Amino acid sequence: MAAITASMVAELRGKTDAPMMECKKALTEADGDMAKAEELLRVKLGSKAGKASSRVTAEGVITSFLAGNKGALLEVNCETDFVTKNDSFLAMAQAAAKLIVEHNPANVDAMGALAHSQDGFGPTLEDVRKGLIGKIGENMSFRRFKRFEGANSLSAYLHGTRIGVVVEFEGAESAAKDVAMHVAAMKPVSLTSADVPAELIEKERSVATAKAAESGKPADIATKMIEGSVQKYLKEVSLFNQPFVKNDKQTVEQMLKSANTSVKSFTLYVVGEGIEKKVDDFAAEVAAQVAAAKQSA
């Protein structure tokens, strides 16, 4: 009987994302044969979708699909970066974006009910999602999407698979694409200073007020310091006021004007934004599960 080490368990878990004790059992059953143990777990993982659904999905991909003046921007999440490179996961994400454009679902649940078959799973997109959870052994979820349709033209930019931008515009496609790339890099929160959300302004004002109080300056000067900080912030986070990434001698607004192009809106998605990630201590987890196994033995 081959000795099953912690490193072997860790390696198998990394490949399958199965629970550690199941990895150890599979390795024991396979007499240490990694390939055979992985095959054993792949068979067992068919029933794991329910258990996997409780795990945090803070990784994932952003994908888009454009068809004329219709488009979609979509975030699909998973547990680990490893799965973001899985062909089946990526195919499901791209198919979902296309379905959004074609069928205009009201929400994520309605999207999941749309007809789709893949990898032997179906007949709905939700059935494919559940099937891939069992096949891959990792939770995955459709987090959010935005659909676009109207008189404006659309341009999309994906920075790898983690950042996605869709811009609605009139004018030159090249200028709109540059703006989409700029948004991905600089992450503005609005088109203009007037559009910055009030809660963000108040947060910045609160910080500026605290700094002014620490300075010990007279009240009238402190007031000017606060307003100056707020105005500086508004310019920094509004798209049209930001220095253009390809030429910081002009603002985005000036670049668009020179290209005879107007941007009506932009949508920016960043993978996992706002999701609290769970940080695992692998050694502690192994020790806890081994201790629990000994107690139940």
Secondary structure, DSSP 8 states (H G I E B T S, - for coil): -----HHHHHHHHHHH---HHHHHHHHHHTTT-HHHHHHHHHHHGGG-HHHHTTS---EEEEEEEEETTEEEEEEEEESSGGGGG-HHHHHHHHHHHHHHHHH--SSHHHHHTSB--BTTB-SBHHHHHHHHHHHHTS-EEEEEEEEEESSSEEEEEEETTTEEEEEEEES-HHHHHHHHHHHHHH--SBSSGGGS-HHHHHHHHHHHHHHHHHHT--HHHHHHHHHHHHHHHHHHHBGGGSEETTEEEEEHHHHHHHTT-EEEEEEEEETTTT-------HHHHHHHHHHHHHHH-
